[in-house]
Amino acid sequence: MNKLSSYFGIGLCSLASACQQQKPETDKPNIIYILADDLGYGDVSIYNPQGKIKTPHIDRLASEGMRFTDAHSPSGVSTPTRYGIMTGNYCWRSRMKTGVLQGYGRSLMEHDKQTVASLLQEKGYSTAVIGKWHLGLDWQLKEDVSLDQLPPRYRTGDFFTNLPPEVIDFSKPPQNGPLSFGFDYSFILPASLDMEPYCYLKNDTLTAPLTDFTEGNDLDTGFTYAFWRQGLMAEDFDFMDVLPKFTRKAIKYINESAEKQQPFFLYFPLPSPHTPWLPTEEFTGKSEVGSYGDFVVMTDNVVGQIMEAVKLAGIEDNTVIILTSDNGPYWRPNMIERYGHRSAGDFRGMKADIWDGGHRVPFIVKWNKRVKAGSVSNALTSLTNLMATVADIVGIDPDKITGVDSYSILPVLLGKSKEVPNQNAIVHHSSRGHFAVRTDEWKLIQGKGSGGMSTSPREEALLEEDGQLFNMKNDPSEANNMFEIRKDIVENLSGILEEIKNK
């Protein structure tokens, strides 16, 4: 057993099964979607060679597949992006218009909502989610509690983004989890690793009771380093083992699925490198960017393990591996100054922002013999395009998908088109609800400032311009606001955004 395998306590293959010749290709390839959490465009060394973090495994994935340079998460924060990935719809079409869910937030997914998983399930796929869910769960309430009794601070409109834990009956499994939305198997963390409850749910059921409590950690660091909030915790929960545990589970699922004749879809949303930044001893000191950089290196290693597991299982030629991030990095200016590393690359802003640093993300697709190795695409694309793309791959009629904001990138992947067909524009959305619309060249922001973490509402109120317009070809760092100069373009893009909103 090699060092990688022994570290995580499992072998990647056995002599009897996994280390065999490649399984035959079919018209239904396996699909593995790796979603990193807060991984910046500039954190990946193939995107940012001048950066202080080296990511050899992700770089190798890019060398064996296609790397996109202009890919975007639909939101600058976690929950709405995950909604967009799963449903093919921008999250502002849902009940949640701003922000993210907390750990006890109600399920954002509408009843009977079509998802990428349910679509593939109907096509004969085995489906699994292993990792960070953060789309809400309908925790069951105690008998004497009604949602109407809860104060307004727990809701946005009529939607509950969080609940106080004392009203929840944890002896009952929550409802409307992954099994209700197309997944045959799930092993999840409810929300981010810095939000209670700190626990796992297997197939929508707690794996251990919430009998312990944490006072929190690194609470004075400004939401950085090994930060997590206080709250309920399962007594066997180990913060340091969360990423390794998910990796072990994912590799086991890949190995078991490879032995079957059924194609599989593995949605693998990592909890890293989001806070808490918890590199294990093996990765401590492996970067020049402190514990954050080390955690990125550890995340890169996880990608390498998944690639190796696929190879050793004999399914490499019939497996699509996608690697991306849910939004930009949480990397404030003082961190750039301290470490000399730009997590968002040369793009303006950070996580939550409407500027590109908030939502331009690494995006890489490997599919042997179909996607040209080492290719680079400048096509504008959104993570909402997953639904239409997998439908295209497996031959589902596009009229049967409900994701109105999803367009197939398969023609780009196969080298048949340089642009995403039929996609006129994509929409960005910040944590505080700023809208932006982007075409090939121009980006219009309806609002002042970042709309996220880089500027406050008070700061934005003092700005003179009513909006922002940038030429992303000539000014990708969004330094030259042309809102007052090119009113013709502002008017045109405003019309395009309204058309998209009114779909």
TORTIPA-622760 format. One line per field, with one value per residue (C-alpha): residue number from 1; x, y, z; residue in three letters. Coordinates in nm, 2 decimals. Layout:
N
pos (NUM;...)
east (X;...)
north (Y;...)
up (Z;...)
code (Ala;...)
END
This chain:
503
pos (1;2;3;4;5;6;7;8;9;10;11;12;13;14;15;16;17;18;19;20;21;22;23;24;25;26;27;28;29;30;31;32;33;34;35;36;37;38;39;40;41;42;43;44;45;46;47;48;49;50;51;52;53;54;55;56;57;58;59;60;61;62;63;64;65;66;67;68;69;70;71;72;73;74;75;76;77;78;79;80;81;82;83;84;85;86;87;88;89;90;91;92;93;94;95;96;97;98;99;100;101;102;103;104;105;106;107;108;109;110;111;112;113;114;115;116;117;118;119;120;121;122;123;124;125;126;127;128;129;130;131;132;133;134;135;136;137;138;139;140;141;142;143;144;145;146;147;148;149;150;151;152;153;154;155;156;157;158;159;160;161;162;163;164;165;166;167;168;169;170;171;172;173;174;175;176;177;178;179;180;181;182;183;184;185;186;187;188;189;190;191;192;193;194;195;196;197;198;199;200;201;202;203;204;205;206;207;208;209;210;211;212;213;214;215;216;217;218;219;220;221;222;223;224;225;226;227;228;229;230;231;232;233;234;235;236;237;238;239;240;241;242;243;244;245;246;247;248;249;250;251;252;253;254;255;256;257;258;259;260;261;262;263;264;265;266;267;268;269;270;271;272;273;274;275;276;277;278;279;280;281;282;283;284;285;286;287;288;289;290;291;292;293;294;295;296;297;298;299;300;301;302;303;304;305;306;307;308;309;310;311;312;313;314;315;316;317;318;319;320;321;322;323;324;325;326;327;328;329;330;331;332;333;334;335;336;337;338;339;340;341;342;343;344;345;346;347;348;349;350;351;352;353;354;355;356;357;358;359;360;361;362;363;364;365;366;367;368;369;370;371;372;373;374;375;376;377;378;379;380;381;382;383;384;385;386;387;388;389;390;391;392;393;394;395;396;397;398;399;400;401;402;403;404;405;406;407;408;409;410;411;412;413;414;415;416;417;418;419;420;421;422;423;424;425;426;427;428;429;430;431;432;433;434;435;436;437;438;439;440;441;442;443;444;445;446;447;448;449;450;451;452;453;454;455;456;457;458;459;460;461;462;463;464;465;466;467;468;469;470;471;472;473;474;475;476;477;478;479;480;481;482;483;484;485;486;487;488;489;490;491;492;493;494;495;496;497;498;499;500;501;502;503)
east (0.00;0.15;0.18;-0.14;-0.34;-0.20;-0.26;-0.63;-0.65;-0.77;-0.63;-0.72;-0.74;-0.73;-0.55;-0.87;-1.07;-0.97;-0.63;-0.77;-0.77;-1.00;-1.37;-1.54;-1.67;-2.04;-2.28;-2.34;-2.00;-1.96;-1.96;-1.77;-1.83;-1.57;-1.68;-1.42;-1.54;-1.40;-1.11;-0.98;-0.89;-0.55;-0.50;-0.45;-0.10;-0.18;-0.41;-0.16;0.20;0.31;0.11;0.26;0.06;0.14;-0.14;0.03;-0.27;-0.52;-0.26;-0.23;-0.61;-0.59;-0.31;-0.53;-0.84;-0.98;-0.92;-1.17;-1.05;-1.38;-1.60;-1.83;-2.03;-2.38;-2.33;-2.05;-2.15;-2.22;-2.59;-2.71;-2.44;-2.52;-2.88;-2.78;-2.55;-2.82;-3.12;-2.99;-3.17;-3.03;-3.11;-3.27;-3.56;-3.61;-3.74;-3.39;-3.28;-2.97;-2.72;-2.67;-2.85;-2.73;-2.69;-3.05;-3.19;-3.50;-3.46;-3.42;-3.50;-3.87;-4.07;-4.03;-3.77;-3.58;-3.21;-2.90;-2.92;-3.28;-3.23;-2.95;-3.13;-3.41;-3.15;-3.03;-2.75;-2.66;-2.63;-2.44;-2.35;-2.06;-1.95;-2.09;-2.47;-2.56;-2.89;-3.10;-3.28;-3.62;-3.53;-3.84;-3.98;-4.08;-4.45;-4.53;-4.35;-4.48;-4.27;-4.52;-4.40;-4.04;-3.92;-3.85;-3.47;-3.49;-3.65;-3.63;-3.98;-4.16;-3.85;-3.66;-3.28;-3.21;-3.39;-3.29;-3.17;-3.39;-3.71;-3.57;-3.65;-3.31;-3.45;-3.63;-3.46;-3.48;-3.69;-3.63;-3.26;-3.06;-3.27;-3.57;-3.38;-3.24;-2.96;-2.96;-2.69;-2.57;-2.32;-2.31;-2.22;-2.54;-2.37;-2.02;-1.77;-1.77;-2.15;-2.34;-2.46;-2.12;-2.23;-2.28;-2.60;-2.60;-2.90;-3.07;-3.02;-2.78;-2.49;-2.45;-2.66;-2.58;-2.48;-2.17;-2.11;-1.82;-1.74;-1.60;-1.25;-1.04;-1.34;-1.12;-0.95;-1.20;-1.34;-1.00;-0.76;-0.91;-1.23;-1.56;-1.87;-2.00;-2.28;-2.41;-2.17;-2.18;-1.96;-1.75;-1.70;-1.34;-1.29;-0.95;-1.09;-1.38;-1.20;-1.01;-1.34;-1.52;-1.23;-1.23;-1.61;-1.58;-1.30;-1.50;-1.80;-1.59;-1.44;-1.78;-1.95;-1.67;-1.76;-2.12;-2.25;-2.45;-2.31;-2.27;-2.29;-2.08;-2.14;-1.84;-1.87;-1.56;-1.56;-1.23;-1.05;-1.33;-1.27;-1.17;-0.84;-0.73;-0.44;-0.33;0.03;0.13;0.04;0.14;0.41;0.37;0.29;0.41;0.06;0.02;-0.26;-0.48;-0.22;-0.15;-0.52;-0.54;-0.24;-0.44;-0.74;-0.53;-0.41;-0.77;-0.82;-0.52;-0.66;-0.98;-0.80;-0.59;-0.89;-1.06;-0.75;-0.69;-1.06;-1.02;-1.28;-1.06;-1.16;-1.53;-1.54;-1.59;-1.42;-1.51;-1.33;-1.45;-1.53;-1.85;-1.73;-1.42;-1.19;-1.22;-0.90;-0.89;-0.64;-0.45;-0.39;-0.26;-0.02;0.09;0.16;0.21;-0.04;-0.35;-0.61;-0.84;-0.56;-0.56;-0.94;-1.10;-1.27;-1.32;-1.59;-1.95;-1.86;-2.02;-1.67;-1.51;-1.30;-1.63;-1.73;-1.47;-1.36;-1.13;-1.32;-1.16;-1.31;-1.13;-1.28;-1.03;-1.06;-1.34;-1.19;-0.86;-0.58;-0.41;-0.68;-0.78;-1.12;-1.20;-1.57;-1.79;-1.98;-2.17;-2.19;-2.56;-2.47;-2.42;-2.78;-2.80;-2.45;-2.51;-2.84;-2.66;-2.39;-2.65;-2.89;-3.18;-3.42;-3.33;-3.70;-3.74;-3.50;-3.64;-3.32;-3.40;-3.05;-2.86;-2.69;-2.48;-2.11;-2.06;-1.99;-1.71;-1.57;-1.57;-1.40;-1.70;-1.77;-1.57;-1.87;-2.16;-2.44;-2.77;-2.63;-2.67;-2.53;-2.48;-2.59;-2.39;-2.54;-2.36;-2.43;-2.63;-2.83;-2.64;-2.71;-2.46;-2.50;-2.21;-2.18;-1.86;-1.71;-1.92;-2.03;-2.30;-2.34;-2.67;-2.55;-2.26;-1.95;-1.89;-2.24;-2.05;-1.77;-1.52;-1.74;-2.02;-2.36;-2.26;-1.95;-2.15;-2.40;-2.12;-2.02;-2.13;-2.21;-2.54;-2.40;-2.08;-1.99;-1.66;-1.51;-1.39;-1.16;-0.96;-1.01;-1.05;-0.95;-1.26;-1.06;-1.22;-1.60;-1.76;-2.11;-2.15;-1.96;-2.14;-2.50;-2.59;-2.43;-2.59;-2.93;-2.87;-2.74;-3.02;-3.27;-3.08;-3.09;-3.46;-3.53;-3.34;-3.52;-3.85;-3.79)
north (0.00;0.34;0.64;0.80;0.49;0.42;0.78;0.75;0.40;0.23;0.08;0.23;-0.10;-0.48;-0.74;-0.91;-0.63;-0.26;-0.29;-0.44;-0.32;-0.03;-0.11;-0.07;0.28;0.33;0.61;0.67;0.78;0.80;1.16;1.29;1.66;1.79;2.12;2.29;2.54;2.89;2.79;3.10;3.13;3.23;2.94;2.70;2.71;2.64;2.95;3.16;3.05;3.35;3.24;3.10;2.77;2.47;2.24;1.96;1.73;1.99;2.10;1.75;1.73;2.03;1.89;1.58;1.78;2.12;2.43;2.71;3.07;3.25;3.02;3.17;3.06;3.20;3.36;3.49;3.27;2.90;2.81;2.99;2.85;2.49;2.55;2.67;2.37;2.12;2.28;2.47;2.78;3.09;3.09;3.44;3.26;3.07;3.18;3.29;3.62;3.70;3.55;3.18;2.92;2.85;2.50;2.46;2.64;2.48;2.30;2.55;2.29;2.29;1.97;1.75;1.98;1.84;1.81;1.69;1.38;1.30;1.36;1.10;0.87;0.85;0.76;0.46;0.62;0.54;0.87;0.98;1.30;1.29;1.61;1.95;1.99;2.35;2.34;2.31;2.03;2.02;1.94;1.81;2.03;1.94;1.87;2.19;2.42;2.60;2.79;3.08;3.12;3.20;3.56;3.73;3.71;3.34;3.41;3.61;3.68;3.35;3.14;3.02;3.05;2.91;2.77;2.78;2.43;2.41;2.38;2.08;1.72;1.56;1.21;1.23;1.23;1.56;1.57;1.69;1.60;1.46;1.14;1.36;1.51;1.23;1.08;0.71;0.75;1.05;1.11;1.48;1.77;1.98;2.32;2.47;2.33;2.65;2.63;2.41;2.14;1.96;1.61;1.37;1.25;0.92;0.88;1.18;1.03;1.14;0.90;0.99;1.19;1.56;1.51;1.73;2.10;2.32;2.67;2.75;2.82;3.11;3.34;3.66;3.60;3.76;3.44;3.30;3.03;2.75;2.94;2.77;2.89;2.74;2.49;2.14;1.86;1.48;1.34;1.15;1.45;1.53;1.86;1.74;1.43;1.57;1.62;1.28;1.10;1.24;1.14;0.78;0.76;0.89;0.65;0.36;0.46;0.48;0.14;-0.02;0.15;0.03;-0.33;-0.28;-0.24;0.07;0.41;0.65;1.02;1.13;1.48;1.55;1.89;1.94;2.14;2.29;2.52;2.71;2.78;2.62;2.59;2.26;2.10;1.77;1.72;1.58;1.91;2.16;2.39;2.27;2.62;2.97;3.09;2.97;2.73;2.85;2.76;2.43;2.35;2.42;2.18;1.92;1.99;1.94;1.61;1.50;1.57;1.36;1.07;1.08;1.07;0.78;0.59;0.63;0.51;0.21;0.11;0.07;0.34;0.63;0.62;0.62;0.88;1.25;1.44;1.80;2.02;2.37;2.60;2.73;3.10;3.31;3.30;3.45;3.64;4.00;4.27;4.23;3.86;3.96;4.20;3.95;3.65;3.81;3.58;3.68;3.41;3.57;3.62;3.95;3.99;4.25;4.16;3.84;3.59;3.74;4.03;4.11;4.19;3.89;3.79;3.69;3.44;3.37;3.02;2.75;2.50;2.19;1.90;1.57;1.31;1.08;1.04;1.30;1.62;1.72;1.69;2.02;2.23;2.57;2.74;3.11;3.04;3.23;2.97;2.94;2.65;2.64;2.48;2.14;2.02;2.08;1.95;1.61;1.59;1.64;1.38;1.11;1.19;1.35;1.58;1.93;2.02;1.78;1.97;2.24;2.44;2.76;2.90;2.59;2.55;2.26;2.32;1.98;2.14;2.34;2.03;1.84;2.12;2.18;2.53;2.81;2.95;2.80;2.76;2.96;3.13;3.50;3.61;3.49;3.66;3.71;3.77;3.90;3.80;4.12;4.09;4.30;4.18;4.18;4.06;3.95;3.90;3.81;4.16;4.37;4.34;4.56;4.58;4.72;4.87;5.05;4.89;4.52;4.42;4.18;4.18;4.42;4.73;4.81;4.95;5.27;5.30;5.22;5.49;5.75;5.65;5.88;5.64;5.47;5.15;4.99;4.90;4.73;4.60;4.26;4.20;4.52;4.57;4.23;4.38;4.61;4.93;5.16;5.22;5.32;5.34;5.72;5.70;5.41;5.46;5.27;4.95;5.01;5.02;4.71;4.50;4.62;4.49;4.16;4.12;4.19;3.93;3.67;3.77;3.73;3.38)
up (0.00;-0.09;0.13;0.01;0.07;0.41;0.52;0.46;0.59;0.27;-0.04;-0.37;-0.55;-0.49;-0.69;-0.76;-0.90;-0.93;-1.09;-1.41;-1.76;-1.86;-1.86;-2.20;-2.29;-2.31;-2.41;-2.04;-1.89;-1.52;-1.40;-1.10;-1.00;-0.75;-0.60;-0.39;-0.13;-0.16;-0.38;-0.57;-0.93;-0.82;-0.58;-0.86;-0.99;-1.36;-1.34;-1.14;-1.19;-0.99;-0.69;-0.37;-0.37;-0.59;-0.70;-0.91;-0.91;-1.03;-1.28;-1.40;-1.44;-1.66;-1.86;-1.93;-2.00;-2.08;-1.87;-1.88;-1.82;-1.81;-1.59;-1.32;-1.02;-1.04;-0.70;-0.49;-0.20;-0.13;-0.10;-0.41;-0.62;-0.51;-0.59;-0.94;-1.00;-0.89;-1.06;-1.36;-1.23;-1.08;-0.71;-0.72;-0.89;-0.56;-0.22;-0.11;-0.27;-0.07;0.16;0.26;0.47;0.82;0.96;1.06;0.75;0.59;0.26;-0.02;-0.28;-0.38;-0.35;-0.66;-0.80;-1.09;-1.03;-1.21;-0.99;-1.05;-1.43;-1.43;-1.20;-1.45;-1.71;-1.51;-1.31;-0.96;-0.78;-0.47;-0.28;-0.04;0.13;0.22;0.14;0.24;0.06;0.38;0.56;0.71;1.06;1.24;1.51;1.87;1.90;2.09;1.84;1.53;1.28;1.31;1.67;1.57;1.56;1.23;1.26;1.15;0.82;0.50;0.39;0.45;0.42;0.72;0.67;1.02;1.33;1.69;1.78;2.09;1.88;1.68;1.76;1.68;1.75;1.42;1.08;0.89;0.57;0.22;0.22;-0.07;-0.10;-0.19;-0.48;-0.69;-0.48;-0.40;-0.14;0.07;0.33;0.42;0.64;0.68;0.60;0.62;0.86;1.06;1.12;1.37;1.38;1.36;1.25;0.96;0.80;0.61;0.39;0.56;0.91;1.18;1.22;1.59;1.83;1.90;2.26;2.26;2.24;2.11;2.24;1.90;1.78;1.67;1.72;1.71;1.38;1.15;1.02;0.92;1.02;1.23;1.29;1.37;1.56;1.89;1.87;1.90;1.79;1.77;2.04;1.78;1.55;1.46;1.27;1.15;1.00;0.80;0.46;0.49;0.59;0.29;0.07;0.20;0.14;-0.21;-0.30;-0.16;-0.36;-0.68;-0.62;-0.54;-0.84;-1.08;-1.00;-1.12;-1.47;-1.38;-1.46;-1.16;-1.08;-0.78;-0.66;-0.43;-0.27;-0.05;0.28;0.18;0.16;0.34;0.71;0.94;0.76;0.90;0.71;0.87;0.98;0.64;0.47;0.73;0.59;0.23;0.10;0.15;0.25;0.60;0.70;0.42;0.15;0.32;0.32;-0.05;-0.10;0.10;-0.12;-0.43;-0.29;-0.26;-0.63;-0.70;-0.49;-0.68;-1.01;-0.90;-0.77;-1.11;-1.29;-1.06;-1.08;-1.46;-1.55;-1.65;-2.02;-1.94;-1.66;-1.68;-1.40;-1.34;-1.09;-0.99;-0.69;-0.55;-0.55;-0.51;-0.21;0.13;0.11;0.24;0.13;0.46;0.37;0.02;0.19;0.45;0.23;-0.11;-0.27;-0.46;-0.42;-0.68;-0.92;-1.09;-1.05;-0.83;-0.51;-0.31;-0.21;-0.20;-0.44;-0.77;-0.90;-1.07;-0.77;-0.61;-0.88;-1.15;-1.06;-1.19;-1.41;-1.55;-1.74;-1.81;-2.04;-2.21;-2.58;-2.60;-2.45;-2.60;-2.34;-2.25;-2.42;-2.30;-2.36;-2.33;-2.36;-2.11;-1.90;-1.57;-1.33;-1.39;-1.72;-1.57;-1.61;-1.98;-2.03;-1.87;-2.05;-2.38;-2.28;-2.21;-2.48;-2.29;-2.49;-2.39;-2.38;-2.09;-1.85;-1.63;-1.58;-1.77;-1.70;-1.82;-2.16;-2.28;-2.30;-2.47;-2.81;-2.65;-2.47;-2.80;-2.99;-3.21;-3.09;-2.92;-2.75;-2.55;-2.81;-2.75;-2.44;-2.49;-2.16;-1.80;-1.48;-1.16;-0.82;-0.50;-0.14;-0.09;-0.41;-0.66;-1.02;-1.30;-1.66;-1.87;-2.24;-2.42;-2.39;-2.15;-1.79;-1.64;-1.26;-1.14;-0.82;-0.65;-0.50;-0.44;-0.32;-0.09;0.15;-0.01;0.05;0.30;0.21;0.38;0.16;-0.15;-0.07;-0.10;-0.45;-0.74;-1.03;-1.02;-1.17;-1.32;-1.67;-1.76;-2.08;-1.96;-2.26;-2.22;-1.85;-1.67;-1.34;-1.35;-1.29;-1.55;-1.49;-1.82;-1.69;-1.77;-2.10;-2.28;-2.20;-2.52;-2.39;-2.04;-2.21;-2.42;-2.13;-1.90;-2.16;-2.18;-1.80;-1.78;-2.05;-1.85;-1.53;-1.70;-1.83)
code (Met;Asn;Lys;Leu;Ser;Ser;Tyr;Phe;Gly;Ile;Gly;Leu;Cys;Ser;Leu;Ala;Ser;Ala;Cys;Gln;Gln;Gln;Lys;Pro;Glu;Thr;Asp;Lys;Pro;Asn;Ile;Ile;Tyr;Ile;Leu;Ala;Asp;Asp;Leu;Gly;Tyr;Gly;Asp;Val;Ser;Ile;Tyr;Asn;Pro;Gln;Gly;Lys;Ile;Lys;Thr;Pro;His;Ile;Asp;Arg;Leu;Ala;Ser;Glu;Gly;Met;Arg;Phe;Thr;Asp;Ala;His;Ser;Pro;Ser;Gly;Val;Ser;Thr;Pro;Thr;Arg;Tyr;Gly;Ile;Met;Thr;Gly;Asn;Tyr;Cys;Trp;Arg;Ser;Arg;Met;Lys;Thr;Gly;Val;Leu;Gln;Gly;Tyr;Gly;Arg;Ser;Leu;Met;Glu;His;Asp;Lys;Gln;Thr;Val;Ala;Ser;Leu;Leu;Gln;Glu;Lys;Gly;Tyr;Ser;Thr;Ala;Val;Ile;Gly;Lys;Trp;His;Leu;Gly;Leu;Asp;Trp;Gln;Leu;Lys;Glu;Asp;Val;Ser;Leu;Asp;Gln;Leu;Pro;Pro;Arg;Tyr;Arg;Thr;Gly;Asp;Phe;Phe;Thr;Asn;Leu;Pro;Pro;Glu;Val;Ile;Asp;Phe;Ser;Lys;Pro;Pro;Gln;Asn;Gly;Pro;Leu;Ser;Phe;Gly;Phe;Asp;Tyr;Ser;Phe;Ile;Leu;Pro;Ala;Ser;Leu;Asp;Met;Glu;Pro;Tyr;Cys;Tyr;Leu;Lys;Asn;Asp;Thr;Leu;Thr;Ala;Pro;Leu;Thr;Asp;Phe;Thr;Glu;Gly;Asn;Asp;Leu;Asp;Thr;Gly;Phe;Thr;Tyr;Ala;Phe;Trp;Arg;Gln;Gly;Leu;Met;Ala;Glu;Asp;Phe;Asp;Phe;Met;Asp;Val;Leu;Pro;Lys;Phe;Thr;Arg;Lys;Ala;Ile;Lys;Tyr;Ile;Asn;Glu;Ser;Ala;Glu;Lys;Gln;Gln;Pro;Phe;Phe;Leu;Tyr;Phe;Pro;Leu;Pro;Ser;Pro;His;Thr;Pro;Trp;Leu;Pro;Thr;Glu;Glu;Phe;Thr;Gly;Lys;Ser;Glu;Val;Gly;Ser;Tyr;Gly;Asp;Phe;Val;Val;Met;Thr;Asp;Asn;Val;Val;Gly;Gln;Ile;Met;Glu;Ala;Val;Lys;Leu;Ala;Gly;Ile;Glu;Asp;Asn;Thr;Val;Ile;Ile;Leu;Thr;Ser;Asp;Asn;Gly;Pro;Tyr;Trp;Arg;Pro;Asn;Met;Ile;Glu;Arg;Tyr;Gly;His;Arg;Ser;Ala;Gly;Asp;Phe;Arg;Gly;Met;Lys;Ala;Asp;Ile;Trp;Asp;Gly;Gly;His;Arg;Val;Pro;Phe;Ile;Val;Lys;Trp;Asn;Lys;Arg;Val;Lys;Ala;Gly;Ser;Val;Ser;Asn;Ala;Leu;Thr;Ser;Leu;Thr;Asn;Leu;Met;Ala;Thr;Val;Ala;Asp;Ile;Val;Gly;Ile;Asp;Pro;Asp;Lys;Ile;Thr;Gly;Val;Asp;Ser;Tyr;Ser;Ile;Leu;Pro;Val;Leu;Leu;Gly;Lys;Ser;Lys;Glu;Val;Pro;Asn;Gln;Asn;Ala;Ile;Val;His;His;Ser;Ser;Arg;Gly;His;Phe;Ala;Val;Arg;Thr;Asp;Glu;Trp;Lys;Leu;Ile;Gln;Gly;Lys;Gly;Ser;Gly;Gly;Met;Ser;Thr;Ser;Pro;Arg;Glu;Glu;Ala;Leu;Leu;Glu;Glu;Asp;Gly;Gln;Leu;Phe;Asn;Met;Lys;Asn;Asp;Pro;Ser;Glu;Ala;Asn;Asn;Met;Phe;Glu;Ile;Arg;Lys;Asp;Ile;Val;Glu;Asn;Leu;Ser;Gly;Ile;Leu;Glu;Glu;Ile;Lys;Asn;Lys)
END
